[in-house]
Amino acid sequence: MTGSVGERITRGSGSSFYYAFRMLSKEKRRAIFALYAFCRVVDDCVDEPGGEGEAGLERWLAEVRRCYAGCPETELGRELAETVARFPIPRSCFEDVVAGCRMDVGEPRYATWDELRGYCQLVASAVGLASIEIFGYEDPATRRYAVELGLALQLTNILRDIAADLERGRLYLPLEDLARFGVGEGDIRAQCLRPAPPRSPGLLALLGFEAERARGHYAAAAALLPAVDRRSLLAAEIMGAVYRALLEQWAQRGHPIGGKRVSLSKPRQAWIALRSVPRVIWRA
């Protein structure tokens, strides 16, 4: 497999963002691949067997500091050092991502949406804020767009990964929402064992509510994107379009939380990317 280590990691992960990244110039593409790969390897520290856990997070946090000092020790670190030298990504973005992954250690639960939102801002909005420094923007309001889009993407991931997360002992649905709809954690666990969509009215209402929350953040992001930055944020708009399609496919299948993980085929991802180009350009 050829290409930079960042590109190899991105391609190997099967990321739904790959076609969005391909729309970028060579320099920006190399940078976004490095950023994505960093997020991936840090996430793997707490998600994968043998991922090193806290020790792995500390190791990558130290590598981030070396990147900003110009003395990285790893191949990916060298690509990251090149990235932060060319693009004004605040070091805090990398630190936030690590802090968010640290919250995945153990069996996290979130009592309220405000608590979960804080987690999502660390693991997703921080990536968005780093990404727009690579994509380029003029209006500072674009940072608010990045935060909202990050929340929407992360909520979409949460909904389609409920079963996988529970296998790791994690639940990212706010406990106040479960109580509101009369759903217990045991009800969700039981549904994970069934390949069919949920039939419980309370569970369906809960999942529909969370899907509407995600849609609200997609809408907020769309409203916040300044016209002056639409062309430069084409890749981000494609990312949003692909994940919005994932959310709607999950909803159309009946909000499943067990069985095969909902995904989009590569041809459909490519079609969404191509369809997004004229839409974004005509709006600009």
Secondary structure as GFF3:
##gff-version 3
##sequence-region A 1 284
A	DSSP	alpha_helix	5	13	.	.	.	ID=ss1
A	DSSP	alpha_helix	18	21	.	.	.	ID=ss2
A	DSSP	alpha_helix	26	47	.	.	.	ID=ss3
A	DSSP	alpha_helix	53	69	.	.	.	ID=ss4
A	DSSP	alpha_helix	75	86	.	.	.	ID=ss5
A	DSSP	alpha_helix	91	102	.	.	.	ID=ss6
A	DSSP	alpha_helix	113	120	.	.	.	ID=ss7
A	DSSP	pi_helix	121	125	.	.	.	ID=ss8
A	DSSP	alpha_helix	126	135	.	.	.	ID=ss9
A	DSSP	alpha_helix	142	160	.	.	.	ID=ss10
A	DSSP	alpha_helix	162	167	.	.	.	ID=ss11
A	DSSP	alpha_helix	175	180	.	.	.	ID=ss12
A	DSSP	alpha_helix	185	192	.	.	.	ID=ss13
A	DSSP	alpha_helix	201	224	.	.	.	ID=ss14
A	DSSP	three_ten_helix	227	229	.	.	.	ID=ss15
A	DSSP	alpha_helix	234	252	.	.	.	ID=ss16
A	DSSP	alpha_helix	266	283	.	.	.	ID=ss17
###
